[in-house]
Amino acid sequence: MSQEKNEMFESEWSKEREREKQLASGLDTAEKALKVESEELQKSKSELICLYNEVHNLPGESESKDHFLIACDLLQRENSELETKILNLNEPNFGKHKFKAQKEEREEL
């Protein structure tokens, strides 16, 4: 009976380790994708600021400039919202370190 329980626990432990590996792999993939998106967002933000400055310095009718400046302001707000989302998605990384620590503790046992 003890042997059966031992085999059952080993089987469950093996399944749990495999699941942890899959979760860690998925998390790494998500982090890489998030990093790429963050870099693209920063690049877009820089381009947006350059365009904003160019439009602001253009000679011409103020109505046309105002239209572009309003559109630019809207894009900047949207950009800020996206940055906030990225920060919120990045926040669970603290849990990843906790997850790794728990995994290491179990492996020591």
C-alpha positions as CSV (number, residue, x, y, z in Angstrom):
1,M,0.0,0.0,0.0
2,S,2.8,2.4,0.8
3,Q,4.5,1.6,-2.5
4,E,1.2,2.4,-4.3
5,K,0.9,5.8,-2.6
6,N,4.5,6.5,-3.3
7,E,4.0,5.8,-7.0
8,M,0.9,7.9,-7.1
9,F,2.7,10.8,-5.5
10,E,5.6,10.5,-7.9
11,S,3.2,10.5,-10.8
12,E,1.4,13.6,-9.6
13,W,4.7,15.3,-8.9
14,S,5.9,14.5,-12.4
15,K,2.8,15.9,-13.9
16,E,3.1,19.0,-11.8
17,R,6.7,19.6,-12.8
18,E,5.7,19.2,-16.5
19,R,2.9,21.7,-16.0
20,E,5.3,24.2,-14.3
21,K,7.7,23.9,-17.3
22,Q,4.9,24.6,-19.7
23,L,3.8,27.6,-17.7
24,A,7.3,29.0,-17.4
25,S,7.8,28.6,-21.1
26,G,4.5,30.4,-21.8
27,L,5.5,33.2,-19.5
28,D,8.9,33.6,-21.1
29,T,7.2,33.8,-24.6
30,A,4.7,36.4,-23.3
31,E,7.5,38.4,-21.7
32,K,9.4,38.5,-25.0
33,A,6.3,39.5,-26.9
34,L,5.7,42.2,-24.4
35,K,9.2,43.5,-24.7
36,V,8.9,43.7,-28.4
37,E,5.6,45.6,-28.1
38,S,7.1,48.0,-25.6
39,E,10.0,48.7,-27.9
40,E,7.7,49.4,-30.8
41,L,5.6,51.6,-28.6
42,Q,8.6,53.7,-27.6
43,K,9.6,54.0,-31.2
44,S,6.1,55.2,-32.2
45,K,6.2,57.6,-29.3
46,S,9.4,59.1,-30.5
47,E,8.1,59.4,-34.0
48,L,4.9,61.0,-32.8
49,I,6.9,63.6,-30.8
50,C,9.0,64.5,-33.9
51,L,5.9,64.9,-36.0
52,Y,4.2,67.0,-33.3
53,N,7.2,69.3,-33.3
54,E,7.3,69.5,-37.1
55,V,3.5,70.3,-37.3
56,H,3.8,72.9,-34.5
57,N,6.6,74.7,-36.4
58,L,5.0,74.6,-39.8
59,P,4.1,78.0,-41.3
60,G,0.5,78.3,-42.5
61,E,-3.0,78.4,-41.4
62,S,-3.6,77.9,-37.7
63,E,-6.8,75.9,-38.4
64,S,-4.8,73.2,-40.2
65,K,-2.2,73.2,-37.5
66,D,-4.9,72.9,-34.8
67,H,-6.4,69.9,-36.6
68,F,-3.1,68.1,-36.6
69,L,-2.3,69.1,-33.0
70,I,-5.6,67.8,-31.8
71,A,-5.1,64.5,-33.6
72,C,-1.6,64.3,-32.2
73,D,-2.9,65.0,-28.6
74,L,-5.4,62.1,-29.1
75,L,-2.7,59.8,-30.3
76,Q,-0.5,60.8,-27.3
77,R,-3.4,59.9,-24.9
78,E,-3.9,56.6,-26.7
79,N,-0.2,56.0,-26.4
80,S,-0.3,56.7,-22.7
81,E,-3.1,54.2,-22.2
82,L,-1.1,51.6,-24.1
83,E,1.9,52.3,-21.9
84,T,-0.2,51.9,-18.8
85,K,-1.5,48.5,-20.1
86,I,2.1,47.4,-20.7
87,L,3.1,48.3,-17.2
88,N,0.1,46.5,-15.8
89,L,0.9,43.4,-17.9
90,N,4.5,43.6,-16.8
91,E,3.6,43.8,-13.1
92,P,2.9,40.0,-12.6
93,N,6.6,39.4,-13.3
94,F,7.1,39.7,-9.5
95,G,5.0,36.6,-9.3
96,K,7.4,34.8,-11.7
97,H,10.2,35.2,-9.2
98,K,8.0,33.8,-6.4
99,F,7.1,30.9,-8.8
100,K,10.7,30.1,-9.4
101,A,11.6,30.2,-5.7
102,Q,8.7,27.8,-4.9
103,K,9.9,25.5,-7.7
104,E,13.4,25.5,-6.4
105,E,12.2,24.7,-2.9
106,R,10.2,21.7,-4.2
107,E,13.2,20.5,-6.1
108,E,15.4,20.6,-3.0
109,L,12.9,18.3,-1.3
